[in-house]
Amino acid sequence: MSYVNRVGDDVINEPVVAGRVAEYHDRVRWGPIISGVLVGLATQLILSSLFGAIGAGSIAGSGAPRTISPDIAGNVGIWSTIALLISLFVGGWVTTRACGPMNRSTALLNGAIFWATTLALSSWLLASGVSGAFGVAASNAAGVINQVQQQPGTVLPQNVPTITAEQARDIAAATSRGLWWFVFGSLLGLVASLIGSVVGARSPRVNTYNQ
């Protein structure tokens, strides 16, 4: 601000001071992180359904034989990974966009926590589904055992399936490939979350005022 001194008509300019808006005291914002998780899961569900509908429609109208099933499995894996990366990017963007102004390091921190929360929630949902299936199988097995116990002359079947050494090696190789793909996909998801967080972050505002 400037004004004129009436005595000597001197123009006096007051110095301009720039003050940076302070960030939050707590750098982790769980409200925006939960919002990002929900938006990320919804985005993944929509994209997976969209890609699945497009792929199923193209197969239904192609008239191709059933021998293309290995190619279908590979394409499903690729498009599922793409849907996952897009959803994590969107979720990371929403996480930091819903926060107040923050610097890049704070945005990366919240993006990493968003990724970890999404991974933990997805694992819990998967584990819940598997445990539910085992729960049904266990209840059925308990019913069978009760029926057997009610019939003293009945014996349990002894035809337990066995596997050969080659089959065991094949199972171990498939398990190893699956775990490596999980690690690789998880790291790609972390990168997508961090990129989305940096893109969605808003820099701290600078207020200019006169002193």
DANOR-V726037 format. One record per pair of residues at least 24 apart in sequence whose C-alpha atoms are under 10 Angstrom apart, sorted by sequence separation. I is the first residue (numbers start at 1). GAP is how many residues later the second one is. D is the distance in Angstrom with one decimal. If there is no record, write none. Layout:
i: (I	I)
gap: (GAP	GAP)
d: (D	D)
This chain:
i: (51	52	55	91	51	88	89	52	88	91	48	51	52	51	88	48	49	51	47	48	51	47	48	50	48	49	47	48	44	47	48	44	46	47	44	45	44	45	47	48	43	44	47	43	44	46	44	45	41	43	44	40	43	44	40	42	43	40	41	43	44	40	41	43	44	39	40	43	39	40	41	42	37	40	41	36	37	39	40	36	39	40	36	37	38	39	40	36	37	39	40	36	37	39	40	35	36	38	39	34	35	36	37	33	36	37	32	33	35	36	32	34	35	36	33	34	36	32	33	36	32	33	35	31	32	30	32	33	29	32	33	29	31	32	119	31	32	29	30	29	116	119	28	29	115	118	119	27	115	116	40	115	116	24	27	36	40	115	24	114	115	23	24	29	33	37	41	112	113	115	116	23	24	27	28	32	33	36	37	40	112	115	22	23	27	28	33	35	36	37	111	112	114	115	21	22	23	26	27	29	30	33	34	37	38	41	111	113	114	21	28	29	33	36	37	41	111	112	113	24	27	28	32	33	36	37	111	112	23	27	28	30	34	110	111	114	29	30	33	34	37	110	111	28	29	33	108	109	111	112	28	108	111	107	108	110	111	107	108	109	110	107	108	107	108	111	106	107	106	107	104	105	107	108	104	107	103	104	106	107	102	107	104	92	95	103	104	93	97	102	103	104	85	88	89	92	93	96	97	101	102	103	84	85	88	89	91	92	93	95	96	97	99	100	101	102	103	84	87	88	89	90	91	92	93	94	95	96	97	98	99	100	101	102	85	86	88	89	90	91	92	93	94	96	97	98	99	100	101	102	81	84	85	88	89	92	93	96	97	98	100	101	84	85	87	88	89	90	91	92	93	94	95	96	97	85	86	87	88	89	90	91	92	93	94	95	96	81	82	85	86	88	89	90	92	93	94	81	84	85	88	89	92	93	87	88	89	90	91	92	86	89	90	89	40	36	23	23	21	22	23	21	22	20	21	22	20	21	19	20	21	19	20	18	19	20	18	19	17	18	19	17	18	16	17	18	16	17	18	15	16	17	15	16	14	15	13	14	1	2	1	1)
gap: (24	24	24	24	25	26	26	27	27	27	28	28	28	29	30	31	31	31	32	32	32	33	33	33	34	34	35	35	36	36	36	37	37	37	38	38	39	39	39	39	40	40	40	41	41	41	42	42	43	43	43	44	44	44	45	45	45	46	46	46	46	47	47	47	47	48	48	48	49	49	49	49	50	50	50	51	51	51	51	52	52	52	53	53	53	53	53	54	54	54	54	55	55	55	55	56	56	56	56	57	57	57	57	58	58	58	59	59	59	59	60	60	60	60	61	61	61	62	62	62	63	63	63	64	64	65	65	65	66	66	66	67	67	67	67	68	68	69	69	70	70	70	71	71	71	71	71	72	72	73	74	74	74	75	75	75	75	75	76	76	76	77	77	77	77	77	77	77	77	77	77	78	78	78	78	78	78	78	78	78	78	78	79	79	79	79	79	79	79	79	79	79	79	79	80	80	80	80	80	80	80	80	80	80	80	80	80	80	80	81	81	81	81	81	81	81	81	81	81	82	82	82	82	82	82	82	82	82	83	83	83	83	83	83	83	83	84	84	84	84	84	84	84	85	85	85	85	85	85	85	86	86	86	87	87	87	87	88	88	88	88	89	89	90	90	90	91	91	92	92	93	93	93	93	94	94	95	95	95	95	96	96	97	98	98	98	98	99	99	99	99	99	100	100	100	100	100	100	100	100	100	100	101	101	101	101	101	101	101	101	101	101	101	101	101	101	101	102	102	102	102	102	102	102	102	102	102	102	102	102	102	102	102	102	103	103	103	103	103	103	103	103	103	103	103	103	103	103	103	103	104	104	104	104	104	104	104	104	104	104	104	104	105	105	105	105	105	105	105	105	105	105	105	105	105	106	106	106	106	106	106	106	106	106	106	106	106	107	107	107	107	107	107	107	107	107	107	108	108	108	108	108	108	108	109	109	109	109	109	109	110	110	110	111	153	161	180	181	182	182	182	183	183	184	184	184	185	185	186	186	186	187	187	188	188	188	189	189	190	190	190	191	191	192	192	192	193	193	193	194	194	194	195	195	196	196	197	197	208	208	209	210)
d: (10.0	7.6	9.5	8.6	8.4	8.8	9.7	8.5	7.3	9.3	9.3	6.8	8.9	8.0	8.5	7.7	9.7	9.8	9.0	6.2	8.3	8.4	9.4	9.5	9.1	9.7	9.0	6.1	8.6	5.6	8.4	9.8	8.8	8.5	9.4	8.5	5.7	9.1	8.6	10.0	8.1	5.8	8.1	8.6	8.6	9.4	7.6	8.8	8.9	8.0	5.1	8.5	5.2	8.2	9.6	8.0	8.6	8.4	6.9	10.0	9.6	4.7	8.3	7.8	9.8	7.8	5.6	8.3	9.0	7.9	9.8	9.4	9.3	6.2	8.1	9.6	8.4	7.5	4.4	8.6	5.7	8.0	9.6	9.5	7.7	9.3	9.6	7.7	5.9	9.9	8.6	4.3	8.2	7.6	9.7	7.9	6.1	9.8	9.2	9.4	9.7	7.6	8.8	8.4	5.2	8.0	9.6	8.1	7.2	4.6	9.5	9.8	6.6	8.4	8.2	7.8	9.3	7.3	5.1	8.5	4.8	8.0	8.1	8.5	7.0	9.0	8.1	8.6	8.6	5.4	8.9	8.9	8.5	6.1	8.0	8.5	9.7	9.3	9.6	7.1	9.5	9.2	9.5	9.4	8.9	9.9	9.6	9.9	9.8	9.8	9.6	7.3	8.2	9.4	8.6	9.2	9.8	6.0	7.8	9.2	9.2	7.7	8.5	9.9	7.0	6.6	8.0	9.9	9.6	9.0	9.8	6.6	8.1	9.6	7.8	8.8	8.0	7.0	8.1	8.2	6.7	6.2	8.7	6.2	6.2	9.2	9.9	9.4	9.4	9.9	8.2	8.9	7.6	8.3	8.4	9.0	8.5	9.9	8.8	9.9	8.6	7.5	7.6	7.4	8.8	9.8	9.4	9.4	9.2	9.7	7.4	7.1	5.4	9.9	5.8	8.9	9.3	6.9	9.8	10.0	8.0	5.9	9.0	9.1	9.0	9.6	5.7	6.4	9.6	7.8	9.7	9.1	8.3	9.5	5.2	9.3	9.6	8.8	8.3	9.0	8.9	8.6	8.4	8.3	9.9	9.4	8.6	8.4	7.7	8.7	10.0	5.6	5.3	7.9	8.3	7.5	8.1	9.6	9.2	8.9	9.9	9.4	6.2	5.6	6.5	10.0	9.4	5.9	9.3	9.1	8.6	8.8	8.4	9.1	6.3	6.1	8.9	9.4	8.9	8.9	10.0	9.9	7.2	9.6	9.5	7.4	8.9	9.7	9.6	6.5	7.5	8.1	8.7	9.6	8.1	7.9	7.7	8.3	7.9	7.0	6.0	5.8	8.9	9.5	6.3	9.1	9.4	4.8	8.7	8.7	5.5	9.5	9.4	8.4	4.9	5.5	6.9	9.7	9.1	8.0	8.6	8.7	7.1	6.7	8.1	8.1	6.8	7.7	8.7	8.6	7.9	7.2	5.2	5.7	7.2	8.9	9.0	4.9	7.8	10.0	7.6	4.4	7.7	8.5	4.9	8.8	8.3	8.8	4.6	9.3	7.3	9.4	5.6	6.0	4.8	4.7	4.7	5.5	5.6	9.5	8.2	7.1	7.2	8.8	8.7	5.1	7.6	9.6	7.4	4.5	7.4	9.8	7.8	5.1	6.9	8.7	7.5	8.7	8.9	6.7	6.3	8.2	8.2	6.4	6.8	8.6	7.7	9.2	9.9	5.9	9.0	9.4	4.5	8.6	8.7	4.5	9.1	9.0	9.2	8.0	7.6	7.5	7.5	7.4	9.8	9.6	10.0	10.0	9.8	9.5	9.3	9.3	9.1	9.7	9.9	10.0	9.9	7.3	9.8	7.6	9.8	6.0	8.9	6.9	5.8	9.7	6.3	6.2	8.8	4.7	7.2	5.8	6.4	6.4	5.4	8.8	5.8	6.4	8.5	4.6	7.7	6.0	6.5	6.8	5.8	8.6	6.0	6.0	9.9	9.0	4.8	6.6	6.3	6.5	6.6	6.3	9.6	6.5	8.9	9.7	6.3	8.6)
